[in-house]
Amino acid sequence: MGTFIQHSPGMKKPARRIIRLLLLILAGILMYIIGVLAINTALDYKPEGGELDVHDFQELDGVFSGDTLSIVSWNLGYGGLGDASDFFYDGGKMARPNKEDFMRYQHDILTQIRAFDSVNLLLLQELDINSKRSYEHNQYQLIRDELTGHAGCFVKNYDVAFVPLPAFSPMGKVESGLAFFSNRRVVASAWEAYEGGGSWPLNLFMPDRCYSFTVFDIAASGLLYVFNTHNSAFDDGSQRDIQLEQLYAVMKNAYDAGNYVIAGGDWNINPAGYEEKRFSSGDISFRIQGLQQVEGPGPAWKVVFDPAFPTNRDVSSQYLHGQTPTTILDFFVCSPNISVLDARTIYNSFACSDHHPVYMQFVFD
């Protein structure tokens, strides 16, 4: 004969409490997700482009057809992606470094910027003006203060109220963009948003990719157009293809009108002619897979880079010389009527950014 055991009602209470607690936690998580999506949707930044104020450039010296000019392009990695950092979008864990490392990176960036005081044109990408990840520093203003002989323009391409990742240490508020500095007179400057973009809701938390262009009058010789670009990174390549064709069209139109054209920046695409082999620095190389290489708008255009050194590193972990994969994503594309005298990467073992500055010296044909 079996034994009948009667469970008292009190024995069910702990299980009910656990279920209620789990439901409350799930409800809290759901409300958090809905709240983040609602806030970022309501405040979603949708750049369209427009003209930039070039008043500050008017007291500077002009550009002349016989000039030898220099230009630098550098992605600053918001001062948060130096050699001891990784990045969660690329498989790491961090959204920002600790304060001590951040201040070291930013100090080294500003030191390098001071060394560029004699460079005529600077194209900068990924500098923050008010972001949690860079401890609310206005990096554009800090750089303006260093480059006393230059005037500058800033274009915002990333404005998100709250990035909720990584889950336990979210990136939070981000305001970031591109900047252009010149110690020569500018006659016009504008910017345009790239077409397309990611799908909702991911596009709420990603940069709104764009390019800027700045125009110099070379008197009877025509105009010089200088483009600053920062193309998509976290897509399957289709967005980068669209962006490349859009930029090519504008560059070609400027050249076909009888002008000079230079485009530089962080293309997030390898340049034509890049070879996947160990660099002179001892760094190992990798190729961005599944994408066309940057060749320029036509066969006579020049793709200019230093093949001896990498310009970008993998940020899934901190940098280890000779072990971290590296590549070339930062370079210049020049119209056929530009002659390049020098092109080099300013190598510093990725001490203060996940990108190295790239330098070019040129003249007009």
VOGU-3710 file (C-alpha; in Angstrom, 3 decimals, decimal comma):
1> mgtfiqhspg> 0,000/0,000/0,000  1,468/3,366/-1,007  2,022/6,187/1,370  0,039/9,365/0,696  1,888/12,603/1,431  -0,114/15,776/1,577  1,790/18,956/0,652  0,867/21,936/2,697  0,057/25,214/0,839  3,075/26,799/2,495
11> mkkparriir> 5,476/24,612/0,557  4,453/26,300/-2,733  5,198/29,844/-1,601  9,005/29,821/-2,231  8,471/28,630/-5,819  5,859/31,341/-6,397  8,207/33,975/-5,019  10,986/32,832/-7,356  8,638/32,909/-10,348  7,413/36,389/-9,403
21> llllilagil> 11,007/37,580/-9,016  11,973/36,172/-12,414  8,943/37,794/-14,010  9,802/41,124/-12,412  13,386/40,863/-13,667  12,199/40,016/-17,185  9,687/42,866/-17,073  12,431/45,249/-15,922  14,740/44,140/-18,738  11,939/44,515/-21,277
31> myiigvlain> 11,073/48,009/-19,996  14,755/48,974/-20,122  15,039/47,803/-23,744  11,799/49,545/-24,743  12,906/52,726/-22,966  16,316/52,775/-24,678  14,728/52,178/-28,089  12,061/54,818/-27,496  14,535/57,490/-26,349  16,994/56,860/-29,162
41> taldykpegg> 14,226/56,703/-31,769  12,789/60,014/-30,576  16,237/61,655/-30,568  17,624/59,887/-33,636  20,175/62,096/-35,390  19,539/62,244/-39,152  22,288/64,264/-40,840  21,544/65,707/-44,252  24,646/67,787/-44,914  25,093/71,431/-45,715
51> eldvhdfqel> 27,575/74,273/-45,962  30,157/74,937/-43,266  31,267/78,312/-41,921  34,681/79,217/-43,366  34,920/82,723/-41,883  37,875/81,776/-39,658  39,974/80,797/-42,694  39,812/84,160/-44,438  42,882/85,745/-42,808  45,155/82,850/-43,795
61> dgvfsgdtls> 47,543/82,743/-46,761  46,106/81,523/-50,057  47,115/78,518/-52,156  49,178/79,093/-55,327  49,897/76,835/-58,282  53,612/76,563/-57,469  53,127/75,604/-53,827  54,393/72,393/-52,259  51,737/71,339/-49,751  51,452/68,691/-47,057
71> ivswnlgygg> 48,444/66,800/-45,708  47,861/64,369/-42,832  44,915/62,042/-42,204  44,395/60,403/-38,808  41,587/58,522/-37,098  42,036/59,410/-33,408  39,926/56,521/-32,092  38,263/59,064/-29,720  41,388/58,898/-27,563  40,205/55,569/-26,208
81> lgdasdffyd> 41,809/52,917/-28,404  45,507/53,029/-27,577  47,775/50,009/-27,222  46,264/48,688/-23,959  42,647/48,865/-25,172  40,235/46,571/-26,936  36,770/47,406/-28,303  33,516/45,528/-27,794  32,169/46,060/-31,348  35,184/44,120/-32,649
91> ggkmarpnke> 35,069/41,249/-30,198  36,714/42,898/-27,196  35,055/43,934/-23,949  35,711/47,642/-23,508  33,826/50,782/-24,529  36,360/53,081/-22,922  39,694/52,663/-21,128  40,279/53,537/-17,511  40,826/57,238/-16,846  44,607/56,915/-16,470
101> dfmryqhdil> 45,041/55,185/-19,839  42,651/57,615/-21,517  44,592/60,631/-20,297  47,828/59,045/-21,509  46,362/58,421/-24,961  44,943/61,909/-25,217  48,213/63,493/-24,057  50,112/61,553/-26,742  47,557/62,527/-29,402  47,874/66,220/-28,571
111> tqirafdsvn> 51,673/65,934/-28,548  51,550/64,481/-32,047  49,073/67,149/-33,152  51,524/69,841/-32,023  54,132/68,235/-34,281  51,711/68,740/-37,186  51,693/72,506/-36,743  53,695/72,930/-39,969  51,447/70,574/-41,963  49,120/72,553/-44,221
121> llllqeldin> 46,008/70,361/-44,165  44,756/67,910/-41,517  41,918/65,436/-41,924  40,802/63,929/-38,611  38,204/61,272/-37,903  36,540/59,951/-34,761  37,107/62,819/-32,379  34,570/63,342/-29,612  33,031/66,590/-28,432  30,826/65,300/-25,588
131> skrsyehnqy> 30,882/61,548/-24,966  31,010/59,293/-21,948  33,606/57,085/-23,670  36,070/60,009/-23,758  35,177/61,363/-20,311  33,216/64,304/-21,810  36,327/65,969/-23,300  35,832/68,264/-26,289  38,659/66,929/-28,412  37,897/69,243/-31,330
141> qlirdeltgh> 38,399/72,278/-29,104  41,554/70,812/-27,552  43,033/70,351/-31,010  41,988/73,855/-32,108  43,896/75,185/-29,103  47,035/73,306/-30,189  46,923/74,318/-33,865  47,230/78,057/-33,367  48,165/78,682/-37,006  45,202/76,752/-38,399
151> agcfvknydv> 41,446/77,258/-38,640  39,073/74,314/-38,489  35,635/72,886/-39,223  33,800/70,088/-37,432  31,127/67,751/-38,828  29,078/65,583/-36,473  28,450/62,055/-37,736  27,637/60,243/-34,466  25,044/61,538/-32,014  23,335/58,931/-29,828
161> afvplpafsp> 21,613/59,624/-26,527  22,530/56,258/-25,028  24,404/53,235/-26,391  23,400/50,364/-24,056  26,383/48,099/-24,771  28,430/46,550/-23,304  25,622/45,445/-20,982  27,407/45,986/-17,653  29,447/49,030/-18,680  27,509/50,775/-21,453
171> mgkvesglaf> 29,097/53,283/-23,787  26,304/55,745/-22,991  26,061/59,123/-24,691  28,159/59,717/-27,819  28,814/62,889/-29,817  31,597/62,505/-32,323  32,620/63,408/-35,855  35,145/64,522/-38,453  37,323/67,625/-38,428  39,321/69,509/-41,015
181> fsnrrvvasa> 42,128/71,971/-40,237  44,045/74,207/-42,621  46,658/76,946/-42,423  45,670/78,077/-45,929  42,642/80,120/-46,964  39,451/78,181/-47,681  36,797/79,568/-50,027  34,053/77,008/-49,314  33,372/73,875/-47,309  30,425/71,517/-47,102
191> weayegggsw> 29,477/68,016/-46,067  27,117/65,293/-47,243  25,621/62,244/-45,588  26,295/58,936/-47,288  23,273/57,225/-48,779  21,676/54,195/-47,188  22,408/53,064/-43,667  21,655/50,138/-41,428  18,198/48,905/-40,526  16,265/49,728/-37,370
201> plnlfmpdrc> 17,037/49,328/-34,504  20,792/48,845/-35,062  21,053/52,128/-36,954  19,984/53,971/-33,790  23,301/53,167/-32,140  25,789/53,436/-35,029  27,532/56,422/-36,662  25,772/58,194/-39,534  28,512/58,004/-42,123  29,364/61,113/-44,118
211> ysftvfdiaa> 32,133/62,952/-45,914  33,175/66,600/-46,022  34,927/68,566/-48,724  36,862/71,817/-48,552  37,652/74,067/-51,503  40,765/76,196/-52,116  41,077/78,740/-54,914  44,314/78,404/-56,912  43,525/81,473/-59,019  43,795/80,794/-62,760
221> sgllyvfnth> 44,759/77,159/-62,159  41,336/76,146/-60,841  40,208/74,856/-57,473  41,548/72,248/-55,065  38,914/69,966/-53,527  39,971/68,085/-50,372  37,638/65,324/-49,166  37,605/63,845/-45,662  35,834/60,487/-45,368  35,095/57,882/-42,712
231> nsafddgsqr> 33,337/54,931/-44,299  31,291/52,201/-42,652  32,998/49,486/-40,666  30,332/47,175/-39,237  28,433/46,005/-42,321  28,648/43,190/-44,849  30,404/45,461/-47,324  27,322/46,581/-49,240  27,186/49,961/-47,485  30,851/50,579/-48,183
241> diqleqlyav> 30,310/49,826/-51,885  27,465/52,367/-52,016  29,541/54,976/-50,197  32,524/54,442/-52,460  30,484/54,928/-55,624  28,820/58,042/-54,177  32,169/59,584/-53,278  33,738/58,620/-56,607  30,964/60,435/-58,484  31,515/63,701/-56,611
251> mknaydagny> 35,301/63,472/-56,961  35,070/62,779/-60,685  32,697/65,697/-61,254  35,124/68,066/-59,513  38,062/66,801/-61,599  36,128/66,830/-64,881  35,356/70,519/-64,235  39,102/71,230/-64,429  39,988/71,091/-60,736  42,412/69,221/-58,459
261> viaggdwnin> 41,080/66,554/-56,098  42,455/64,769/-53,013  40,450/62,432/-50,787  41,772/61,025/-47,543  40,493/59,412/-44,394  39,645/56,092/-42,820  38,160/54,179/-45,737  37,651/50,916/-43,831  38,660/49,330/-47,142  42,113/48,302/-48,332
271> pagyeekrfs> 43,762/50,374/-51,080  44,459/48,970/-54,527  47,957/47,519/-54,511  47,863/46,444/-50,864  49,584/43,083/-50,322  48,919/40,794/-47,387  52,470/40,259/-46,148  54,449/41,060/-43,009  55,211/44,772/-42,676  58,695/46,262/-42,264
281> sgdisfriqg> 57,710/47,036/-38,665  57,336/43,307/-37,951  53,533/43,524/-37,732  51,506/40,755/-39,344  48,960/41,806/-41,957  45,387/40,925/-42,861  43,056/41,859/-45,692  39,471/43,114/-45,369  37,593/40,222/-46,955  34,728/40,410/-49,431
291> lqqvegpgpa> 35,247/44,034/-50,478  36,539/45,754/-53,576  39,753/47,689/-53,022  39,826/51,458/-53,396  41,044/52,281/-56,911  39,731/55,808/-57,416  37,208/57,149/-59,912  39,321/56,243/-62,968  42,434/54,379/-64,115  44,679/57,483/-64,084
301> wkvvfdpafp> 43,873/58,347/-60,462  46,553/57,695/-57,842  45,979/55,632/-54,677  48,709/56,784/-52,298  49,916/54,867/-49,223  53,064/53,638/-47,525  53,237/49,840/-48,011  55,932/49,385/-45,357  53,769/50,093/-42,300  50,233/49,316/-41,132
311> tnrdvssqyl> 47,745/52,092/-40,397  45,147/50,100/-38,435  45,121/47,215/-35,968  42,619/44,616/-34,841  41,040/45,735/-31,554  39,556/42,469/-30,333  42,368/42,536/-27,746  45,170/44,885/-26,689  48,049/45,445/-29,084  50,941/42,977/-29,058
321> hgqtpttild> 53,702/43,742/-31,525  54,151/40,967/-34,076  51,021/39,128/-32,906  48,092/41,529/-33,376  46,737/41,497/-36,950  47,197/44,829/-38,739  46,258/46,303/-42,104  46,111/49,505/-44,198  42,824/51,428/-44,187  44,079/55,052/-44,110
331> ffvcspnisv> 45,423/56,616/-47,323  44,838/59,200/-50,046  43,314/59,147/-53,522  44,544/61,902/-55,866  43,376/63,129/-59,254  45,772/62,631/-62,202  46,901/66,289/-62,084  48,377/65,917/-58,561  52,042/64,891/-58,254  52,983/63,104/-55,033
341> ldartiynsf> 56,440/63,875/-53,643  56,303/61,883/-50,408  53,938/59,457/-48,680  54,552/57,784/-45,346  52,897/56,331/-42,299  53,878/57,880/-38,973  54,396/54,655/-37,062  54,154/54,631/-33,252  53,137/51,030/-32,432  49,508/52,127/-32,006
351> acsdhhpvym> 50,439/53,823/-28,743  47,501/56,234/-28,574  45,027/55,125/-31,253  44,127/52,024/-33,230  45,146/54,028/-36,328  48,428/55,629/-37,352  48,598/59,066/-38,992  49,409/59,063/-42,713  51,312/61,912/-44,376  51,559/63,062/-47,981
361> qfvfd> 53,417/65,902/-49,697  52,262/67,029/-53,138  52,395/69,646/-55,878  50,064/70,632/-58,711  50,950/69,483/-62,241
//
